[in-house]
Amino acid sequence: MQFNLHATDTNSSARRGEIITDHGVIQTPIFMPVGTIGSVKGIHIPDVKDDIVADIILGNTYHLYLRPGTEVLEQAGGLHKFNGWDRPILTDSGGYQVYSLSDRRKLTEEGVVFQSHIDGSRHNFTPESVMDIQRKIGADIIMAFDECTPYPCEYDYARKSMDITHRWLDRCVNRLNETDSVYDYDQSLFPIVQGSTYRDLRVKSAEYIASKCADGNAIGGLSVGEPHEIMYEMTELVCSILPKDKPRYLMGVGTPANILEGIALGVDMFDCVMPTRNGRNGMLFTKEGIINIKNEKWKNDFTYIDPDGNSYVDKQYSKAYLRHLFVAKEMLGGMIASQHNLAFYLWLVREAGNHIVIGDFSQWKNKMVEKVSRRL
């Protein structure tokens, strides 16, 4: 994997660049649609490619391991061939899912024993097994196995969790070094900075992760309930330590405003379920603000969803029609809203990149944060 930095903003830490993988080029800053089980929920793969025009999507190790299973994926030739997506893929290691199953798992130095949310069966994830699983899934970018701490989190727990994440990282690196890619292309490992909301722990973790000289680095354990101001503070601190010549990935973030502020702090990559999850519940993100399409005020609004939008659905359907679909509980409503939201998110990060190149990113960002945060 190769990262080329093309432009930086003079009034912030925002960067414009590109990540080159064996499955294609990723323009940064980038938002990555979440395709947890190999699909971006409610969106056809051709629409993700040709309408939303995503450079990369995510898959999740935990979910793909349980269904359809690594044996099926390996027989198919990897996730790319299984779901028909021929561009880059990133897989999360499953650490966050294990964190969310706190009442169904046991964590030890060796790894995590957990119960499946599907049928209650017991499974064991170790750094080594998670690397093996991600080899077989075949993502271009694979994440180290980590423990994501909750918020709030006591200092001693955060420190112990960070230390075990570092030890697990060493085991992930060793496992990859002693194994080969299952398919005929390279895979890049991204370590994950942890440390909760404690500055000294974040500094220690960022320095440890930076010392591994990985192809890219991730910031985890944020957007788990802490105030946005703390998230930004931790992100800025970590970005000041992580190498400038490697892409930085802020995991699980976030709202359009979060993404713009993250770009200003030096983050290159983002992912979040918000565009599709909120879309399925009738929330539309637009350049002028947030729309709850189920509100009565849209009942007789026959204007397009977004006349200046970037998806074909924006100029195909009216707000009144989309509201009708939601009121009638027609699944097409959530699909249309999800597609609109993803197209908007991709427009937002690309437009941010354009303004970094032009040289007026900070001024543009401040105006857009205000716009995208207001309710219409």
C-alpha positions in Angstrom: 0.0 0.0 0.0 1.2 3.5 -0.8 0.1 6.9 0.6 0.7 10.1 -1.4 0.1 13.4 0.2 -0.9 16.1 -2.4 -2.0 19.2 -0.4 -2.3 20.5 3.1 -4.4 23.3 4.5 -2.5 26.4 5.7 -4.9 27.2 8.6 -5.5 23.6 9.9 -4.1 20.1 9.8 -6.4 19.0 6.9 -4.8 17.0 4.1 -5.6 15.8 0.6 -4.0 12.6 -0.6 -4.5 9.2 -2.1 -4.1 5.6 -0.9 -3.0 3.2 -3.6 -4.0 -0.5 -3.1 -4.0 -3.5 -5.4 -7.8 -3.0 -5.8 -7.6 0.7 -6.7 -6.9 4.2 -5.5 -8.7 5.8 -2.5 -8.9 9.6 -2.6 -8.6 11.1 0.8 -10.2 12.4 2.9 -12.6 9.6 2.4 -15.8 8.3 4.0 -16.2 4.5 3.9 -19.7 3.1 3.7 -20.2 0.3 6.2 -20.9 -3.1 4.7 -20.9 -5.1 7.9 -21.9 -8.5 6.4 -20.5 -7.9 3.0 -23.3 -5.5 1.9 -24.0 -1.8 2.4 -27.5 -2.3 4.0 -30.3 -1.6 1.5 -28.0 -0.5 -1.3 -27.1 -2.5 -4.4 -23.3 -2.9 -5.0 -23.6 -1.3 -8.5 -25.2 1.8 -6.9 -22.5 2.0 -4.3 -20.0 1.9 -7.2 -21.6 4.0 -9.8 -24.1 6.4 -8.1 -22.6 6.9 -4.6 -19.1 6.4 -6.2 -17.4 5.0 -3.1 -13.7 4.2 -3.3 -13.8 1.7 -0.5 -16.3 -0.1 1.7 -16.0 -1.9 5.1 -16.7 -5.4 6.2 -16.6 -6.8 9.7 -14.6 -9.8 10.8 -16.9 -10.8 13.6 -20.1 -10.9 11.5 -18.5 -12.4 8.4 -16.8 -15.1 10.5 -20.2 -16.1 11.9 -22.1 -15.7 8.6 -21.4 -16.9 5.9 -18.2 -18.2 7.5 -14.6 -18.1 6.3 -14.9 -21.5 4.5 -17.6 -20.1 2.2 -15.6 -16.9 1.6 -12.4 -18.7 0.8 -14.3 -21.0 -1.6 -15.7 -17.9 -3.3 -12.2 -16.4 -3.7 -12.6 -13.8 -1.0 -15.1 -11.1 -0.1 -14.4 -9.1 -3.3 -15.6 -12.0 -5.5 -18.3 -13.1 -3.1 -20.2 -9.7 -3.2 -19.0 -8.4 -6.6 -17.1 -5.4 -5.2 -13.9 -4.9 -7.1 -12.6 -1.9 -5.3 -10.7 -1.7 -1.9 -12.2 -3.2 1.2 -11.3 -2.6 4.9 -12.3 -5.1 7.6 -12.7 -4.2 11.2 -11.1 -6.9 13.5 -14.3 -7.4 15.5 -12.9 -5.8 18.6 -15.7 -3.3 18.8 -18.4 -6.0 18.4 -16.7 -8.0 21.2 -16.8 -4.8 23.3 -20.5 -4.4 22.6 -21.1 -8.0 23.8 -19.8 -7.3 27.3 -22.4 -9.5 28.9 -21.6 -12.4 26.5 -17.8 -12.6 26.5 -14.8 -13.2 28.7 -11.5 -11.4 28.0 -8.1 -12.8 28.9 -4.5 -12.2 27.9 -4.9 -15.0 25.3 -8.0 -13.4 23.6 -11.7 -13.3 23.9 -14.3 -16.1 24.4 -17.7 -14.9 23.3 -21.2 -16.2 22.6 -22.7 -15.6 19.1 -25.5 -13.1 19.0 -27.1 -15.4 16.5 -27.4 -18.8 18.2 -25.5 -18.5 21.5 -22.7 -20.7 20.3 -19.2 -20.2 21.9 -16.2 -18.9 19.9 -12.7 -17.8 20.6 -10.9 -14.9 19.0 -7.2 -14.4 19.5 -4.9 -12.0 17.7 -3.7 -14.9 15.6 -7.1 -16.3 14.7 -8.4 -12.8 13.8 -5.4 -12.3 11.4 -6.1 -15.7 9.9 -9.8 -14.8 9.4 -9.0 -11.5 7.8 -6.5 -13.3 5.5 -9.4 -15.5 4.3 -11.9 -12.6 4.0 -9.3 -10.9 1.8 -9.6 -7.2 2.7 -7.0 -4.8 1.4 -6.7 -3.1 4.8 -7.1 -5.2 7.9 -7.3 -4.0 11.5 -5.4 -5.2 14.5 -7.3 -7.0 17.2 -7.9 -4.6 20.1 -10.1 -3.9 23.1 -12.4 -0.9 22.8 -12.9 0.7 26.2 -16.3 2.2 27.2 -17.0 5.7 28.3 -16.7 6.6 31.1 -13.8 4.4 31.9 -11.7 4.3 35.0 -8.0 5.1 34.5 -6.6 1.8 35.7 -8.9 -0.2 33.4 -8.1 2.1 30.4 -4.4 1.6 31.1 -4.6 -2.2 31.3 -6.8 -2.3 28.2 -4.3 -0.2 26.3 -1.5 -2.4 27.4 -3.2 -5.6 26.3 -4.1 -3.9 23.0 -0.4 -3.3 22.4 0.6 -6.8 23.3 -2.1 -8.1 21.0 -0.8 -5.9 18.2 2.6 -7.5 18.5 1.0 -10.9 18.1 -1.0 -9.6 15.1 2.2 -8.4 13.5 4.0 -11.7 14.2 1.2 -13.7 12.8 1.1 -11.7 9.5 4.9 -12.0 9.2 4.7 -15.8 9.4 1.8 -16.2 7.0 1.2 -15.4 3.4 -1.8 -13.7 1.8 -4.5 -16.2 0.8 -5.1 -14.4 -2.5 -2.9 -12.8 -5.1 -2.7 -9.3 -3.6 -1.2 -7.5 -0.6 -3.0 -6.8 2.7 -2.0 -3.9 5.0 -2.4 -3.9 8.7 -3.5 -0.8 10.6 -2.8 -0.7 14.4 -5.3 1.1 16.6 -4.5 3.8 19.2 -6.4 3.3 22.5 -6.3 5.0 25.9 -9.8 6.2 26.5 -10.0 10.0 27.2 -6.7 10.2 29.2 -4.1 12.3 27.6 -1.1 10.5 28.9 -2.5 7.1 27.8 -3.3 8.4 24.3 0.2 9.8 24.0 1.8 6.5 25.1 -0.5 4.5 22.8 0.1 6.8 19.8 3.8 6.6 20.3 3.7 2.8 20.5 1.6 2.5 17.4 3.8 5.0 15.5 6.8 2.9 16.3 5.4 -0.1 14.4 5.8 1.8 11.1 2.6 0.3 9.7 1.1 1.3 6.3 -1.6 3.3 8.2 -2.9 3.9 11.7 -6.3 4.1 13.3 -7.7 5.9 16.3 -10.2 3.8 18.2 -12.1 4.1 21.4 -13.8 7.4 20.6 -17.3 8.2 19.6 -18.5 5.8 22.3 -20.4 8.4 24.3 -17.9 11.0 25.2 -18.6 14.7 24.5 -17.6 15.9 21.1 -15.1 18.3 22.6 -13.2 15.5 24.2 -13.3 13.4 21.0 -11.7 16.3 19.1 -9.1 16.9 21.9 -8.0 13.3 21.8 -8.0 13.2 18.0 -5.9 16.3 17.7 -3.4 15.0 20.3 -3.1 11.6 18.6 -2.8 13.1 15.1 0.1 15.3 16.3 2.0 12.1 17.1 1.1 9.7 14.3 3.3 9.9 11.3 2.3 12.5 8.7 3.3 10.2 5.8 0.7 7.5 6.7 -3.1 7.7 6.5 -5.0 8.2 9.7 -8.3 6.5 10.3 -10.8 7.8 13.0 -13.0 4.7 13.6 -16.8 5.0 13.9 -17.1 8.7 13.3 -19.6 10.2 12.8 -22.0 13.1 12.0 -21.2 15.4 9.0 -19.9 18.0 11.5 -17.8 15.4 13.3 -16.2 14.5 9.9 -15.4 18.0 8.9 -13.8 18.7 12.3 -11.9 15.5 12.1 -10.5 16.4 8.7 -9.4 19.8 10.1 -7.5 17.9 12.8 -5.6 15.7 10.3 -7.8 12.6 9.8 -7.9 11.0 6.4 -10.4 8.1 6.8 -13.8 7.8 8.4 -16.6 5.3 8.7 -20.0 5.2 10.5 -23.4 3.5 10.2 -25.1 6.8 10.7 -25.9 7.5 7.0 -27.7 4.2 6.5 -29.1 3.7 10.0 -30.5 7.2 10.3 -31.7 7.0 6.7 -33.7 3.9 7.5 -35.4 5.9 10.2 -36.2 8.9 8.0 -33.3 11.3 8.7 -31.8 12.9 5.7 -28.5 14.8 5.8 -28.3 17.7 3.3 -26.0 20.6 2.4 -28.5 22.9 4.2 -29.2 20.8 7.2 -31.0 17.8 8.6 -34.5 16.7 7.5 -36.8 14.4 9.4 -38.8 13.3 6.3 -41.6 11.8 8.5 -42.6 15.2 9.7 -46.0 16.6 8.6 -44.4 19.6 7.0 -43.2 17.5 4.1 -46.6 15.9 3.3 -47.3 18.3 0.4 -43.8 19.2 -0.6 -43.4 18.0 -4.1 -39.9 19.4 -4.7 -37.1 16.9 -5.2 -35.4 15.4 -2.2 -32.3 17.4 -3.1 -32.3 19.3 -6.4 -28.5 19.8 -6.1 -27.8 16.3 -4.8 -25.3 13.9 -6.1 -27.4 10.7 -6.3 -30.0 10.0 -8.9 -32.6 9.4 -6.2 -32.3 13.1 -5.2 -33.8 14.2 -8.5 -36.1 11.2 -9.0 -38.4 11.4 -6.0 -40.1 14.2 -4.1 -40.1 14.8 -0.4 -43.8 14.1 -0.3 -43.4 10.8 -2.0 -40.5 9.8 0.3 -42.5 10.8 3.3 -45.4 8.7 2.0 -43.1 5.6 1.8 -42.1 6.0 5.4 -45.6 6.6 6.7 -46.7 3.5 4.8 -43.7 1.6 6.2 -42.5 0.7 2.7 -38.9 -0.6 2.8 -38.1 1.4 -0.4 -38.2 4.6 1.7 -35.3 3.6 3.9 -33.4 2.5 0.8 -33.8 5.8 -0.9 -32.9 7.8 2.2 -29.8 5.6 2.8 -28.6 6.1 -0.8 -29.1 9.8 -0.6 -27.3 10.0 2.8 -24.3 8.0 1.5 -24.0 10.1 -1.6 -24.1 13.3 0.6 -21.3 12.0 2.8 -19.2 11.1 -0.1 -19.8 14.6 -1.6 -18.9 16.2 1.7 -15.5 14.6 2.0 -14.7 15.2 -1.7 -15.7 18.8 -1.4 -13.5 19.1 1.6 -10.6 17.8 -0.4 -11.3 20.3 -3.2 -11.2 23.2 -0.7 -8.0 21.9 0.8 -6.4 22.1 -2.7 -8.0 25.5 -3.4 -6.7 26.8 0.0 -9.9 27.9 1.7 -10.8 24.8 3.6 -11.0 26.4 7.0 -13.4 29.1 6.0 -15.6 26.6 4.0 -15.5 24.1 6.9 -16.7 26.6 9.4 -19.7 27.6 7.3 -20.6 24.0 6.5 -20.4 22.8 10.1 -23.1 25.4 10.9 -25.2 24.4 8.0 -25.1 20.6 8.3 -25.8 20.8 12.1 -29.1 22.6 11.9 -32.6 21.0 11.7 -34.8 22.0 8.8 
